[in-house]
């Protein structure tokens, strides 16, 4: 497990940083993940340029968005430039993925980032007896997502929404 997460971090760091349009990336993800019975949409600016490792960031966002689609029927991918920044060098980028699924118990919000962590009682699992583990995952996706985000100097935080669902918030430094 440690080697897998280290590989993900090295993979993120090894990719060359280039200017990418995060709004376009989020729109593409929304289009790829939309399916009958699940509404997936993008909310944010038409364009949002950011210097990053786009494949690594796409992997992280993809893992988070796939989880949202697995557990909810209404998913929104949001992007914005935050006012001010933690670094003082411009506007941080904030990406968020909101779903209307069951959420996660508050005391488990950090545990889900641990390798192989899976929740039985909160987020419903698509892995029924005899089905493929790929349907419900094996519990590495959130850890890999966090590793890729942190390799960009960013943070990933999960919070339950006020009524129902979960929000994954990524803050990337300017």
C-alpha positions in Angstrom: 0.0 0.0 0.0 2.8 2.4 0.9 4.5 1.7 -2.4 1.3 2.2 -4.3 0.7 5.6 -2.7 4.4 6.5 -3.1 4.1 5.6 -6.8 1.0 7.8 -7.1 3.0 10.7 -5.5 6.0 10.1 -7.7 3.8 9.9 -10.7 2.2 13.2 -9.8 5.6 14.9 -9.2 7.2 13.3 -12.3 4.7 14.8 -14.7 5.7 18.1 -16.3 3.6 21.1 -15.1 1.8 22.9 -17.9 -0.9 25.6 -18.2 -4.2 23.8 -18.2 -7.8 24.9 -18.3 -9.4 23.5 -15.2 -12.9 24.6 -16.3 -12.5 22.5 -19.4 -11.2 19.6 -17.4 -14.3 19.8 -15.1 -16.7 20.1 -18.0 -15.1 17.0 -19.6 -15.4 15.0 -16.4 -19.1 16.0 -16.0 -19.8 14.9 -19.6 -18.0 11.5 -19.1 -19.8 10.7 -15.8 -23.3 11.7 -16.8 -25.6 8.6 -17.1 -29.3 7.8 -17.0 -30.6 8.6 -13.5 -27.6 10.6 -12.5 -27.4 14.4 -13.3 -23.8 15.7 -13.5 -23.1 19.3 -14.3 -20.4 21.9 -14.2 -20.8 25.3 -12.5 -18.1 27.9 -12.8 -16.3 30.2 -15.2 -15.9 29.4 -18.9 -12.2 29.2 -18.5 -9.8 28.8 -15.5 -6.2 28.6 -16.3 -3.8 27.0 -13.8 -0.3 25.7 -14.0 -0.4 22.0 -12.9 0.3 18.4 -13.7 -3.0 17.8 -15.7 -3.0 14.0 -15.8 -2.4 13.8 -12.0 -5.0 16.4 -11.2 -7.5 14.7 -13.6 -6.8 11.4 -11.7 -7.6 13.1 -8.4 -10.7 14.9 -9.6 -11.9 11.7 -11.5 -11.6 9.6 -8.3 -13.6 12.2 -6.3 -16.2 12.7 -9.1 -16.7 8.9 -9.6 -17.3 8.5 -5.9 -19.9 11.3 -6.0 -21.7 9.6 -9.0 -21.5 6.3 -7.3 -23.3 7.6 -4.2 -25.5 10.4 -5.5 -28.0 11.1 -8.3 -27.3 14.9 -8.5 -23.6 15.9 -8.8 -22.1 19.4 -9.3 -18.5 20.0 -10.2 -17.6 23.6 -9.3 -14.5 25.7 -10.0 -13.6 29.2 -8.9 -10.7 31.5 -8.1 -10.7 32.4 -4.4 -10.3 36.0 -3.3 -6.8 36.5 -2.0 -4.6 33.5 -1.3 -2.8 31.6 1.4 0.5 32.3 -0.4 -0.1 36.0 -1.1 0.8 35.5 -4.7 -2.7 35.8 -6.3 -5.9 33.9 -6.2 -6.0 30.3 -5.0 -8.1 27.9 -7.1 -11.0 26.2 -5.3 -12.6 23.1 -6.9 -15.6 21.4 -5.3 -17.6 18.3 -6.0 -21.0 18.2 -4.4 -23.4 15.2 -4.3 -26.7 14.4 -2.8 -25.8 11.0 -1.5 -25.9 9.8 2.1 -22.7 11.6 3.3 -20.2 10.2 5.7 -20.3 10.1 9.5 -18.4 13.1 10.9 -16.0 10.8 12.8 -15.1 9.0 9.6 -14.3 12.0 7.3 -10.5 11.6 7.8 -10.5 7.8 8.0 -11.7 7.4 4.5 -8.4 8.6 3.2 -6.6 5.6 4.8 -5.7 2.8 2.4 -8.5 0.2 2.0 -10.9 2.2 4.2 -14.5 1.6 3.2 -17.6 2.5 5.0 -20.5 0.1 5.3 -23.1 2.3 7.0 -22.8 5.7 5.4 -21.9 5.8 1.8 -23.7 2.9 0.1 -21.4 0.5 -1.6 -22.2 -0.9 -5.1 -20.2 -4.1 -4.3 -22.8 -6.8 -3.7 -21.8 -10.4 -3.2 -20.6 -11.8 -6.5 -20.1 -8.4 -8.1 -16.9 -6.9 -9.2 -14.9 -4.9 -6.6 -14.3 -2.3 -9.3 -18.0 -1.3 -8.9 -17.5 -0.2 -5.3 -13.7 0.3 -5.3 -11.1 -1.1 -2.9 -10.5 2.0 -0.8 -7.5 3.5 -2.5 -9.1 6.2 -4.6 -9.4 8.9 -1.9 -5.9 8.3 -0.7 -4.6 8.6 -4.2 -6.7 11.8 -4.8 -5.3 13.4 -1.7 -1.7 12.4 -2.6 -2.1 14.0 -6.1 -3.6 17.2 -4.6 -0.9 17.5 -2.0 1.8 17.0 -4.7 0.4 20.2 -6.2 0.7 22.0 -2.8 -3.0 21.8 -2.3 -5.5 20.5 0.2 -8.4 18.1 0.0 -11.2 18.3 2.6 -14.5 16.4 2.8 -17.5 17.9 4.5 -21.1 16.8 4.9 -23.7 19.1 3.3 -26.3 20.7 5.6 -29.2 18.5 4.4 -27.8 15.5 2.5 -24.7 14.6 0.6 -21.0 15.3 0.6 -18.7 18.1 -0.6 -15.1 17.4 -1.6 -13.2 20.7 -1.6 -9.8 21.1 -3.2 -7.8 24.3 -2.7 -4.8 24.8 -5.0 -2.3 27.5 -4.3 -2.0 30.4 -6.7 
